[in-house]
Amino acid sequence: MDVGPRLLATATVLLAVLLAGCTERATPPSTAAPVPSAGTTGPASTAPQSPSAAADASAPASTSASASVPVAASPSPRPVAGGAVTTAPSAVPATRLTMSVDTRGGRILLVRGGPAQEFTLTLRNGNTRSYGHLLLTFQMEAFGPSPGDRPGPDPSVLLEHRDPATGRWSPVELRIANDFRPYHLHEGGSPLDRDAVRTERYRLRATATGPTGSSPLEVRLLDTDAPEGAGEARERPARLALPHTTRRAS
């Protein structure tokens, strides 16, 4: 059997196949322009894109674009029908009647036979109760004459009250004694509603023949509607002591 011619023929076939493959790889790609897709109105640009342009095209949408998307707002509270605001009830603290005094220097300084000194008493009622008859009473302990004093028969100290309606000054009882008058013996007074405020004006003057010395002016506020034996706190809702001194004229 003659092998040589067969081997030669097989080699020739393989060489032809290899040459054909090399020829296909060496052929350049087609440079035909791409066909525009449907719906394109203008010719497609054949300019190559730069790397930065390609990166921008593939990047996600910017934050400014996303900010233009409307965001659903949280629901606002609806007003109560009628415009009223409903709040939880809070406990109101109880307040009671108080009395305060105001005068020049915080005390009464008189000169025998000299001018009077004014002072005001302010009543502030609380929210606990109202009063039908409140009475202000005044008392001063007696002080004996100093050497050289010659007291006369007239009162040594005079107390007056100013009428807010007329502006007139009228005498007010001033008890000068070393004991006090029982509360239930007093009568009269003026009403005072809850949370009401009332201010009264008074003035005190030392007579020319009165003694000199110091004795506080005791001011008591009495509830004359309280029954006897109801208790001192009810019969005397408030009290204070105003320092007082009377001296000779220089």
C-alpha positions as CSV (number, residue, x, y, z in Angstrom):
1,M,0.0,0.0,0.0
2,D,1.4,3.4,-1.0
3,V,1.2,5.7,2.1
4,G,3.2,8.6,0.9
5,P,0.7,10.1,-1.6
6,R,-2.1,9.9,1.0
7,L,-0.1,11.8,3.6
8,L,0.8,14.5,1.1
9,A,-2.8,14.9,0.1
10,T,-3.9,15.3,3.8
11,A,-1.2,17.9,4.5
12,T,-2.3,19.9,1.5
13,V,-5.9,20.0,2.8
14,L,-4.9,21.1,6.3
15,L,-2.7,23.9,4.9
16,A,-5.6,25.2,2.8
17,V,-7.9,25.3,5.9
18,L,-5.4,27.3,7.9
19,L,-4.9,29.8,5.2
20,A,-8.6,30.4,4.9
21,G,-8.9,31.1,8.6
22,C,-6.1,33.6,8.6
23,T,-7.7,35.4,5.6
24,E,-11.1,35.9,7.5
25,R,-9.3,37.4,10.6
26,A,-7.4,39.9,8.5
27,T,-10.5,41.3,6.9
28,P,-11.4,44.8,8.5
29,P,-14.9,45.3,10.0
30,S,-17.6,47.0,8.0
31,T,-17.6,50.8,8.3
32,A,-21.2,51.2,7.2
33,A,-23.1,53.8,9.2
34,P,-25.5,52.4,11.8
35,V,-29.2,52.4,10.9
36,P,-31.1,54.8,13.2
37,S,-33.7,53.3,15.4
38,A,-37.4,53.9,14.8
39,G,-38.7,57.3,16.1
40,T,-35.3,59.1,15.7
41,T,-35.9,62.5,14.0
42,G,-32.3,63.4,13.2
43,P,-29.3,61.7,12.0
44,A,-27.3,59.8,14.5
45,S,-24.0,61.3,15.5
46,T,-21.0,59.4,14.4
47,A,-18.6,61.3,16.7
48,P,-16.9,59.1,19.3
49,Q,-17.8,59.7,22.9
50,S,-15.1,60.7,25.4
51,P,-14.6,58.5,28.5
52,S,-15.9,61.3,30.8
53,A,-19.1,61.7,28.6
54,A,-19.6,57.9,28.8
55,A,-19.2,58.0,32.5
56,D,-21.7,60.8,32.9
57,A,-24.2,59.0,30.7
58,S,-24.0,55.9,32.9
59,A,-24.1,57.8,36.2
60,P,-27.4,57.9,38.2
61,A,-29.7,60.9,38.3
62,S,-28.4,63.9,40.3
63,T,-29.8,65.0,43.7
64,S,-31.3,68.1,42.2
65,A,-33.5,66.1,40.0
66,S,-34.7,63.9,42.9
67,A,-35.5,67.1,45.0
68,S,-38.0,68.1,42.4
69,V,-40.1,65.1,43.2
70,P,-42.9,66.1,45.6
71,V,-42.7,64.6,49.0
72,A,-45.9,63.7,50.8
73,A,-46.3,66.1,53.9
74,S,-47.2,64.7,57.3
75,P,-50.8,65.3,58.1
76,S,-51.4,68.4,60.3
77,P,-53.6,68.2,63.4
78,R,-57.2,69.0,62.6
79,P,-58.8,71.8,64.6
80,V,-61.4,70.9,67.1
81,A,-65.0,71.7,66.1
82,G,-65.8,75.3,66.9
83,G,-62.2,76.4,67.2
84,A,-62.0,75.3,70.9
85,V,-58.8,73.8,72.2
86,T,-59.4,70.8,74.5
87,T,-56.9,70.7,77.4
88,A,-56.8,68.5,80.4
89,P,-58.3,70.1,83.5
90,S,-55.6,71.3,86.0
91,A,-56.1,71.6,89.7
92,V,-56.3,75.3,90.8
93,P,-54.5,75.8,94.2
94,A,-56.6,77.2,97.0
95,T,-55.8,80.8,98.0
96,R,-57.0,82.7,101.1
97,L,-57.5,86.2,102.3
98,T,-54.4,88.3,102.9
99,M,-53.8,91.9,104.2
100,S,-50.8,94.1,103.6
101,V,-49.7,97.6,104.6
102,D,-47.7,100.2,102.7
103,T,-46.3,103.5,104.1
104,R,-43.3,105.7,103.9
105,G,-40.2,103.8,105.3
106,G,-42.4,100.9,106.4
107,R,-43.2,102.5,109.7
108,I,-45.1,105.5,111.3
109,L,-42.9,108.3,112.4
110,L,-44.8,111.2,114.0
111,V,-43.9,114.5,115.6
112,R,-46.0,115.8,118.4
113,G,-48.3,118.4,116.9
114,G,-46.9,117.8,113.5
115,P,-48.4,116.6,110.2
116,A,-50.1,113.2,109.8
117,Q,-48.6,110.3,108.0
118,E,-50.6,108.2,105.5
119,F,-50.7,104.5,105.1
120,T,-52.7,102.1,102.9
121,L,-54.2,98.7,103.8
122,T,-54.8,96.3,100.9
123,L,-57.1,93.3,101.2
124,R,-56.7,90.5,98.7
125,N,-59.3,87.8,98.9
126,G,-58.6,84.3,97.8
127,N,-60.7,81.9,95.8
128,T,-61.8,79.9,98.8
129,R,-64.8,81.9,100.0
130,S,-66.5,85.3,99.9
131,Y,-67.2,87.5,102.9
132,G,-70.4,89.4,103.7
133,H,-69.0,91.7,106.4
134,L,-65.3,92.4,107.0
135,L,-64.4,95.0,109.6
136,L,-61.0,96.7,110.1
137,T,-60.2,97.5,113.8
138,F,-57.2,99.5,115.2
139,Q,-55.6,99.3,118.6
140,M,-52.4,100.8,120.2
141,E,-51.1,100.0,123.6
142,A,-50.9,103.0,125.9
143,F,-47.4,104.4,126.6
144,G,-46.8,106.7,129.5
145,P,-45.5,110.2,129.1
146,S,-41.8,110.8,129.1
147,P,-40.2,113.4,131.3
148,G,-41.4,116.9,130.2
149,D,-44.6,115.6,128.6
150,R,-47.8,117.3,129.7
151,P,-50.7,115.2,128.2
152,G,-54.0,116.9,128.0
153,P,-57.5,115.5,128.0
154,D,-57.6,115.2,124.2
155,P,-56.6,111.9,122.5
156,S,-52.8,111.6,122.0
157,V,-53.1,110.1,118.5
158,L,-55.8,110.6,115.9
159,L,-56.7,108.1,113.2
160,E,-58.6,109.1,110.1
161,H,-60.0,107.3,107.0
162,R,-60.3,108.7,103.5
163,D,-63.6,108.2,101.7
164,P,-62.7,107.1,98.1
165,A,-66.0,108.5,96.7
166,T,-65.7,112.0,98.2
167,G,-62.0,112.3,99.2
168,R,-63.0,113.4,102.7
169,W,-61.1,112.4,105.8
170,S,-63.2,111.2,108.8
171,P,-62.3,110.0,112.3
172,V,-61.9,106.2,112.9
173,E,-62.0,104.5,116.2
174,L,-58.6,103.8,117.6
175,R,-58.6,101.8,120.8
176,I,-55.6,102.7,123.1
177,A,-55.5,100.0,125.8
178,N,-53.3,97.2,127.0
179,D,-56.1,94.6,126.5
180,F,-58.1,93.8,123.4
181,R,-61.8,93.9,122.8
182,P,-63.4,90.5,122.2
183,Y,-64.0,89.8,118.6
184,H,-67.7,89.0,118.9
185,L,-68.5,92.4,120.2
186,H,-67.7,94.1,116.9
187,E,-70.4,94.6,114.3
188,G,-70.6,95.8,110.7
189,G,-68.1,95.8,107.9
190,S,-68.0,95.7,104.1
191,P,-68.4,92.7,101.7
192,L,-65.5,91.2,99.8
193,D,-66.0,88.7,96.9
194,R,-63.7,85.9,95.9
195,D,-60.5,87.1,94.3
196,A,-61.5,90.7,95.0
197,V,-58.9,93.4,95.9
198,R,-59.7,96.5,98.0
199,T,-57.3,99.3,99.1
200,E,-58.2,101.6,102.0
201,R,-56.3,104.8,102.9
202,Y,-55.7,106.0,106.4
203,R,-53.6,108.6,108.2
204,L,-52.3,108.9,111.8
205,R,-51.4,112.2,113.6
206,A,-50.0,112.9,117.1
207,T,-51.6,115.7,119.0
208,A,-49.5,118.6,120.5
209,T,-50.1,117.5,124.1
210,G,-49.8,113.8,123.7
211,P,-47.0,111.6,125.2
212,T,-44.0,110.5,123.2
213,G,-42.7,107.0,122.8
214,S,-43.2,103.9,120.7
215,S,-46.1,101.5,120.4
216,P,-47.1,99.4,117.3
217,L,-50.4,100.0,115.6
218,E,-52.3,96.7,115.7
219,V,-54.6,96.2,112.7
220,R,-57.1,93.3,112.8
221,L,-59.5,92.3,110.1
222,L,-62.7,90.7,111.6
223,D,-65.4,88.5,110.0
224,T,-68.4,89.8,111.9
225,D,-70.7,87.2,110.3
226,A,-68.9,84.4,112.0
227,P,-70.8,83.0,115.0
228,E,-69.4,83.3,118.4
229,G,-67.0,80.4,119.2
230,A,-66.4,79.6,115.5
231,G,-62.6,79.9,116.1
232,E,-60.1,82.7,116.1
233,A,-58.9,81.9,112.5
234,R,-62.5,82.5,111.2
235,E,-63.3,85.5,113.4
236,R,-59.9,87.2,112.6
237,P,-59.0,86.3,109.0
238,A,-55.9,88.6,109.0
239,R,-53.8,90.8,111.3
240,L,-50.6,92.9,111.2
241,A,-48.6,95.3,113.4
242,L,-47.3,98.6,112.0
243,P,-44.3,100.0,113.9
244,H,-45.0,103.5,115.3
245,T,-43.0,106.2,117.1
246,T,-44.0,109.7,118.3
247,R,-41.3,112.2,119.3
248,R,-41.2,115.8,120.4
249,A,-40.9,118.6,117.9
250,S,-37.3,119.8,117.7
